[in-house]
Amino acid sequence: MTGEQPTGLAEFNFDPRDSLAPWYNVSYVNAVASPITITPDGVTPPQSGECTPAGCATDLLAACPAENLVKDEASGRPLVCVNPNRDAKTPYSDALAAKCPTAYSWSKHDAEQGNQVVYQCRQCTGMTVTFHGNGGDPAPPPAPAVTEQPGDGDGTPAASRKGVGLNPVAGASEALADSGSSWYFNWASSGAGVNRPEGVEFVPMIWGPGSVTDDELGKAAKEGKALLGFNEPDHPGQANMTPEQALDLWPRLESTGLRLGAPAVASGGDVADGWLDRFMKGAQQRGLRVDFIPVHWYGADFGPDAANQLRGYLQAVHERYDKPVWLTEYGLIDFSGGTPRYPSEQEQTAFIRSSTEMLNGLGFVERYAWFALSRETSPTGLYDGAVANASGRVYREVR
């Protein structure tokens, strides 16, 4: 479960399938405005070790280096302390770590020897998250306690995560209804061409720069609750945009009022100074809104370790941006040899089983979508027309 604020993160996980759970932490990797604490419920918290409260109620803006402190122009009141480089130790991270050693102050803080930033509590009945006031400012009226119970995961039922990417080919409407998917997308701003089953959500996409028109944005706003940004802008054969081009157009996407996903890069979403990293840094600098991170992943290893490789990538993306993740395209395809290589039926069905079990156990993964619904779109497709193949039958069983 993640309860994210604009400048801080309270993170906790009760999933029984996670061997480390229940775990929790407070993160100021990007910035800090108000101190956060997480206190385990149903136990007497010790001063250290298991069940220790994470974070602290200390005034952190008072410790902020002057060059990182943003103040209100009219009153001069401190507003926020901004990390200039989340991926390296800086005066910002040193100051926050000294003041509050029980919270993340940079992205690799947990790798430091003797760190105290991630905690477990096997006996607790829940977690209480508290946001505190700063310094001379009076604390705001206390908000209701945020409590999670063991077994709740991220609050997103597994069945509502599963989706598909589809083209409106013959049999697509029937296959979508049969697949048990709760949502779908079609790389377009409108769901036209597919009969949407009751209870299945369509998620629109603004595919590339040519799609940023009043007509396309209007269709998306009318049909969707969330909006996917540009499709593989880092790929010459797809949207093919620079981060700066995407940032310049982003306010148009924000204007829809929909929950907004970052551009979905083809690869390297976890890489420092990669396409997505530059976009996210630019969005923060410009004050642009990004609500979740869509990513694509195609595995070249068709063996039993493929699901673990996918998990590692998703965790790295989540740790870099501290935002929910949507896996909007995924499958097993080896592009390394020029001509794509595809898995056998047995390899693909085994991966579908292992990957969906893994994905449903990751609290920060809100949604995932297999590529693709139909074999007419890709050899990895789940359906031949309206009839499920072996992979489709396995995917249909996922709950």
Summary of the structure (lengths in Angstrom):
residues: 399
radius of gyration: 22.1
end to end distance: 19.3
largest distance: 66.0
contacts: 1305
relative contact order: 0.12
helix: 27%
strand: 22%
